[in-house]
């Protein structure tokens, strides 16, 4: 089939910040673009057949089924289609989410065999997850929906013995990353958590599973795997498991924020500028954003409004900038003191603690560093918070330039395949 420019699309009602074009580019398909299709134009889009292949996202995975001429048997059984191929005018619909879901779970080491599975949601992805869970040998699959027999009011009693939870709802998805669909701590037998959301990379649900030391899988691996399996239909390309894992790692590295934390005056802002210039990533300097919005300096904010007001501004800005992907974020010295800020930064971030001796810290213009012994006392209070929060510690360097290069080298060496 002859390929034309932008011959392949991801279609949906609202696509927002989709990563699919970047993934397909890594798979070797440069002719892939986003195409928002209003609900009342969906039938006409398919009738026109002006594409070679499309991936389908919410809310159309069920709606496109009657618009296809031929459906793969598995897609019929599942009740959802996410890939449609134009085969010389005949529209063939299939479901590569199914294999993508299984790939994600195997990669994360989550074993469904003999397990009681709880699936949150009732849409097309929920149907796919249920079919995949059964394929992987689940003993029982229970769906949770707002109006179902098992719902969010009775789930803790009706399904108290759930062993694996799968979230297929949009709760916790960008831009509402604070959301969490379920309190998984109330399921004593839980041994696996799967969230098909890929933006943010680490949802609150996944973060809670990690805190409880429960094996967890985020949706980026499924997104990449289903794209690779779709490429078999789009361009007759077969991608090995190793290549899929390589692309997952490349995408995770591309989307992960480099977050700089540490004491006031340790050089985070300067290091951030160097990293931004070196990598081409956008820099978000939290203190600078606060002063720009307030129209006054941080010492003036402390003096006129108090530290509590400053911390509230800091939390608002942190929540905003942490929702970005692939950025550099320079935090204020006290940004990570609030748990809500740490949670926001962790969702898309790899955290680097810029460690410096107190005698090497700049003190000017920093209200909490003023006075004899103040900086030393501040370090004693905070250094364990920085160390506990950090993924990596950048040790004392001879210059901020050297610290920036050490940070970048450590980031590049990080294993993003898991």
PyMOL commands that set and color helices and strands:
alter all, ss='L'
color gray80, all
select helices_A, chain A and resi 20-26+39-48+65-67+73-78+97-107+124-135+155-158+184-186+204-211+220-235+241-255+268-279+286-294+298-305+307-322+335-337+339-348+358-360+367-369+374-389+400-413
alter helices_A, ss='H'
color red, helices_A
select strands_A, chain A and resi 8-12+32-36+53-56+70-71+83-87+90-94+116-120+140-144+164-167+192-195+216-217+257-261+283-285+328-330+349-354+392-394
alter strands_A, ss='S'
color yellow, strands_A
deselect
rebuild
show_as cartoon
